[in-house]
Amino acid sequence: MNMHNGAAAAEPKPAGGRRTRRRLRLAGGLAPYLWLAPSLLLIILVTIFPIFELFSTALSKVSLSGVKKGYVGLQNFSNVLRDPVFWGVLKNTLIWTVGVVGISTVLSLGIAQLLNQEFPGRRLVRSALIVPWAVSLIITSVIWRWILDYHYGALNLILQKLHLIDQNIYWLASPATSFPAMIGVGIFVTIPFTSFLFLAGLQAIPGELYESAGVDGANGWSKFVHVTLPMLRQPLMISTVLNTIYVFNSFPIIWSMTKGEPVNQTDTIITYLYKLAFVAHKMGDAAAVSVISFLLLLLFSVAYIGLVMRRE
């Protein structure tokens, strides 16, 4: 009897059971990848493949119809870097980006502080602030172009009524006035996004921190510097990175107001590469400019986020 039981216990388990468990473990391990597969496929088709095509085009000779006609190495980059117009455009782009992002960030901090206070009509003011961001950039740009018009613009009329000018000014005819005007429009449409982002950050700051700072004798400015700004570090990082990318690549404002004229003096990289591709039909050079702008933004994003995270 005991010998029979020992023999039965020594019998190997069915191989089918092990195979079933192995299949279940394999299916469990693959399940997350199956759920992620549609998103990964979308990322490959929408992001990775276009970037690959961009670099491939930048290293190729491209016909007027957009057909690649062979590898030319860095010739397209050499053409761009030897063009003096490119360096002027790059300078304009840096001034445009730093001006819009920097000034809108400073103004938005003050506006967010104001909207975080209790006052009559606060909800109405918050609703009105979102309008410039909600309206199409093309519509906003065209409206401002008409406001700045030499013959019919409201700005010249208002300034003459206030006796600040004696005759109408060609605001969009000279880079000395048109470029600051475009920066002003860029700030106007950027402030709503940054203000609400900072407002959300302000509302997440515990009131006890300000009370403790007040007990320690901190005034309003000290509270702002030592409490508000450190607690807004994450919103500031998000706002700076996103706004830099958006403003750097902004096309509608510049194209609607000046088209980069006169003589490329108000062009930025995005309008310059548009002219290279669809006016001069230099697809390879335009792709090279796109690669340069992509690398500049990538370098800025990695450096800025790395600096902020290192401080954290």
Phi, psi and omega in degrees: 000312180294322179297323180294316180295320179297321179295321179294322181290330183280350181297135179293149178289152181301137180294333180298325179294319179295319179296322179296315179296323179295320178296320180296317178296320179295317179295321178295324178288329181275341185305313180300323181290327176293321178292326181277346186304314179300319179293318179297320178296319179296318178298319180296316184286324188266331186245301188292313181297315176299323177296317177299316179294323178298311179295321179296318179293322180295339181256013185233160169273128186240134180283173180298332180274001177090012181269132178287133185239025176127160182278132180237009179067228184264019183299318180296320177295322178296319178300317182292313184291338177275349181278117180297335179297323182300318183291325174294320178295319178297319177298315177301319182296317180295317178296315179300311184292310181296319180297310183292310183294313183295309183292318180295326178294315180296314180295322182294327176299316178292318180295319179297320177298319179294314181289346178276351179271159176273123175203154180299134178082014183299321181296321179294318180295319178298320179293321181292328183294332184281345186301310181301331179280329182282330181285147179302140178299324179298314180298314180299317182295317180294321178300314180292329177296321178287326176298324183268005182298143183294317186273316190243002186293141180290332183295314178299320180296315181296316181295326177288322177297327178275001179060034177268337175225154180263334180216162182297151181246136174280086186295324186258009181270332183242138177301333180297333179249326184288322182292313174300326179295318178294321176298320178299318178294320177299319177296318182301319183272348181268329185305317182303314182299309183292324180296316181288329175295316178291325179297318177298320178294321179295321181289344178270356180278125180297138179294337180298331180295318179291324178295318179295320178295323177295321178297325179281001176091015181284138175271186183299317181294319179296321177297320181295316184286318189262347179242304187294306183299315177299324180284342178264014184299315180294311175302323178295319179296312180299314181298315183295314182294310182295315180295322178298317179294314181296312184291318178304321182263012184291126181248316189300318185298309184292317183291323181288329186267316184227345188056025179082000182273163003275138174052052175065011186283345174242015177287148165244178185303321185291321177284328178295315180289331175297316178294320178300318186282315192249353175251308178275348180058038175256078186296320180295317178295320178297320178295323178296319177297321178297319178296318180298315180294322177299315180292323178298314180293321178297316179297316179297313183298314181295316182294316183291313180295321178297321179294316180295316181294327179294320177295324178296000000 
